[in-house]
Amino acid sequence: MNYDERLQHVSVMGAAGKMGSGILLLTAVEMADLSLKPENKGKSFVLNAIDLSDEGLAGLMDYMRAQVLKIAEKKTVWLRSVYAGREDLIENYDIIEQYINDVMRIVRPTTAMEVAYRSTLVFEAVSENKDLKVKLLKQIDQNNPHKTWFFTNTSSVPIHIIENEAGVQGRVLGFHFYNPPAVQKLVELIVTPNTTAEARQFALDYAKAMGKVVVPSNDFAGFIGNGHFMRDALHGINEALELAKNRPLPEAIYMINKVSQDFLVRPMGIFQLIDYVGVDVVQFIMKVMNPHLQNEDLHSDLLDKMMELGVKGGQHSSGAQKDGFLKYEKGAVVAVFDPTKQTYVNITDFQAGCDEYLGKLPEAFVPWKNAVKIKDKDAHFGPYFAAMKTMNTPGAAIALRYGRNSDAIGRKLVADKVAHNEQDVNTVMLTGFFHAYGPINTYFN
Ligand SMILES: NC(=O)c1ccc[n+]([C@@H]2O[C@H](COP(=O)([O-])OP(=O)(O)OC[C@H]3O[C@@H](n4cnc5c(N)ncnc54)[C@H](O)[C@@H]3O)[C@@H](O)[C@H]2O)c1
């Protein structure tokens, strides 16, 4: 079965979810483009969008239409060549409308998973629950005569465990998109010792067609991205708890968030990132990873406490940030949660005092949104962190400890053979987490 044939009958499980909807969009466009190739004329292309939620599926189709329109508008030149023989398509909007119809015709929203019994490729993006994933894969596989391939989007479960428990030896791999899949360039690719070379090669070809950057990760819980993020988050939480020995926790959280964003020149502070991903998701991924780790306890009582209090972060369906450790107004942080008083404290109450305590940023400071564009990162960040080392302030000390810890996490991922090399760790953090510089560097020595 060649590439095009493999993509003639595909299913996305969890298609109405955050990840599933993006995977569906990318795959629908790829399949539609294949269907428009002259050699595929007359062949059927079917993409099942499977989800439990009827409501979610209805919203999904609106989302798809709007997104395909944007994609079509960017490739009118190509579309003109594809539809060159169609005399009825004159204006750009005729061509765009035709393309949207061609994409949407492929997509079949349904709550009935039985349609996946005919697929040759299944993307699995249901909730992060190993038993659920295993159950679905097993059921599809037992009823599907095509020896279908499963590409799972799990963030944390080792792929060989899914493979063994579902009994789909050699036909499952981790194809770990980042959120949102349609925008994020990074994909972590995880194979097991059984995964066939053919499935792996297909995954690489598919990723290339999507314009993705593929980083191979070995099959360890959390892989590279969450392997770094979870430990980095735990470090931030513990730094805040340390500071909170001498001051209220909301102030400590504010300060660690500020240091991890401004001093370390990252796109967002660590508590904002935890909120963005979801306190529940972070707690859950740590729980999934923990039993697979040796001499390490990836667990935080503070996350448990937040969950008990129902403060979870995550996003509204509009994409707006929900309140978590931090409270947001129009995207800006305005308050910090106090788990003891179970209320938010306005940052204006303590911001000036905390900023003064942390101290100034080095003079060479360039905010993240400009720093990411700097070509010679070493020439900028080397002197920037060197200057920080000469500053005798709490902010500088916390930032340097943070940077060293991030570097150590990265090196350990290589030493533990989760990542093949240092470059792969850096690529994941630069591409998937939009860091301005790789965690493995020489700045913090
Ligand atoms: N959100 C992220 O940042 C992110 C990033 C990378 C990977 N992931 C992984 O992707 C997967 C999905 O995560 P998400 O954030 O999109 O979750 P989500 O909750 O947004 O979506 C999950 C979807 O699965 C559907 N679902 C649940 N049970 C189902 C079933 N039995 N059959 C069909 N559909 C079912 C739900 O209705 C929902 O629409 C998880 O494994 C997660 O770890 C998430």
The ligand as an SDF file (V2000), in Angstrom:
LIG
                    3D

 44 48  0  0  0  0  0  0  0  0999 V2000
   -3.8820   19.6100   24.7320 N   0  0  0  0  0  0  0  0  0  0  0  0
   -2.5880   19.5190   24.5340 C   0  0  0  0  0  0  0  0  0  0  0  0
   -1.8210   20.4730   24.7320 O   0  0  0  0  0  0  0  0  0  0  0  0
   -1.9970   18.2340   24.0340 C   0  0  0  0  0  0  0  0  0  0  0  0
   -0.7520   18.2760   23.3820 C   0  0  0  0  0  0  0  0  0  0  0  0
   -0.2330   17.0910   22.8660 C   0  0  0  0  0  0  0  0  0  0  0  0
   -0.9250   15.9020   23.0420 C   0  0  0  0  0  0  0  0  0  0  0  0
   -2.1160   15.8990   23.7110 N   0  0  0  0  0  0  0  0  0  0  0  0
   -2.8040   14.6060   23.8530 C   0  0  0  0  0  0  0  0  0  0  0  0
   -3.8440   14.5330   22.8840 O   0  0  0  0  0  0  0  0  0  0  0  0
   -4.9280   13.7510   23.3910 C   0  0  0  0  0  0  0  0  0  0  0  0
   -6.1910   14.5840   23.3390 C   0  0  0  0  0  0  0  0  0  0  0  0
   -6.0040   15.7330   24.1430 O   0  0  0  0  0  0  0  0  0  0  0  0
   -6.9220   17.0370   23.9990 P   0  0  0  0  0  0  0  0  0  0  0  0
   -6.2380   18.0930   24.7620 O   0  0  0  0  0  0  0  0  0  0  0  0
   -7.2560   17.2450   22.5760 O   0  0  0  0  0  0  0  0  0  0  0  0
   -8.2130   16.5560   24.8010 O   0  0  0  0  0  0  0  0  0  0  0  0
   -9.7100   17.0470   24.6310 P   0  0  0  0  0  0  0  0  0  0  0  0
  -10.3700   16.7380   25.9160 O   0  0  0  0  0  0  0  0  0  0  0  0
   -9.7640   18.4330   24.0920 O   0  0  0  0  0  0  0  0  0  0  0  0
  -10.2800   16.0900   23.5020 O   0  0  0  0  0  0  0  0  0  0  0  0
  -10.5430   14.7440   23.6820 C   0  0  0  0  0  0  0  0  0  0  0  0
  -11.7310   14.3880   22.7900 C   0  0  0  0  0  0  0  0  0  0  0  0
  -11.9040   12.9720   22.8480 O   0  0  0  0  0  0  0  0  0  0  0  0
  -13.2980   12.7320   22.8460 C   0  0  0  0  0  0  0  0  0  0  0  0
  -13.5040   11.3790   23.3810 N   0  0  0  0  0  0  0  0  0  0  0  0
  -13.3920   10.9480   24.6480 C   0  0  0  0  0  0  0  0  0  0  0  0
  -13.6680    9.6400   24.7110 N   0  0  0  0  0  0  0  0  0  0  0  0
  -13.9520    9.2300   23.4530 C   0  0  0  0  0  0  0  0  0  0  0  0
  -14.3110    7.9900   22.8720 C   0  0  0  0  0  0  0  0  0  0  0  0
  -14.4680    6.9030   23.6030 N   0  0  0  0  0  0  0  0  0  0  0  0
  -14.5280    7.9480   21.5370 N   0  0  0  0  0  0  0  0  0  0  0  0
  -14.3830    9.0570   20.7740 C   0  0  0  0  0  0  0  0  0  0  0  0
  -14.0680   10.2570   21.2810 N   0  0  0  0  0  0  0  0  0  0  0  0
  -13.8470   10.3370   22.5950 C   0  0  0  0  0  0  0  0  0  0  0  0
  -13.8880   13.8280   23.7070 C   0  0  0  0  0  0  0  0  0  0  0  0
  -15.2700   14.0040   23.4590 O   0  0  0  0  0  0  0  0  0  0  0  0
  -13.0530   15.0230   23.2500 C   0  0  0  0  0  0  0  0  0  0  0  0
  -13.6580   15.7080   22.1680 O   0  0  0  0  0  0  0  0  0  0  0  0
   -4.5080   13.3290   24.7920 C   0  0  0  0  0  0  0  0  0  0  0  0
   -3.9300   12.0610   24.7210 O   0  0  0  0  0  0  0  0  0  0  0  0
   -3.4980   14.3900   25.1790 C   0  0  0  0  0  0  0  0  0  0  0  0
   -2.5870   13.9420   26.1390 O   0  0  0  0  0  0  0  0  0  0  0  0
   -2.6840   17.0350   24.1880 C   0  0  0  0  0  0  0  0  0  0  0  0
  1  2  1  0
  2  3  2  0
  2  4  1  0
  4  5  1  0
  4 44  2  0
  5  6  2  0
  6  7  1  0
  7  8  2  0
  8  9  1  0
  8 44  1  0
  9 10  1  0
  9 42  1  0
 10 11  1  0
 11 12  1  0
 11 40  1  0
 12 13  1  0
 13 14  1  0
 14 15  2  0
 14 16  1  0
 14 17  1  0
 17 18  1  0
 18 19  2  0
 18 20  1  0
 18 21  1  0
 21 22  1  0
 22 23  1  0
 23 24  1  0
 23 38  1  0
 24 25  1  0
 25 26  1  0
 25 36  1  0
 26 27  1  0
 26 35  1  0
 27 28  2  0
 28 29  1  0
 29 30  1  0
 29 35  2  0
 30 31  1  0
 30 32  2  0
 32 33  1  0
 33 34  2  0
 34 35  1  0
 36 37  1  0
 36 38  1  0
 38 39  1  0
 40 41  1  0
 40 42  1  0
 42 43  1  0
M  CHG  2   8   1  16  -1
M  END
$$$$
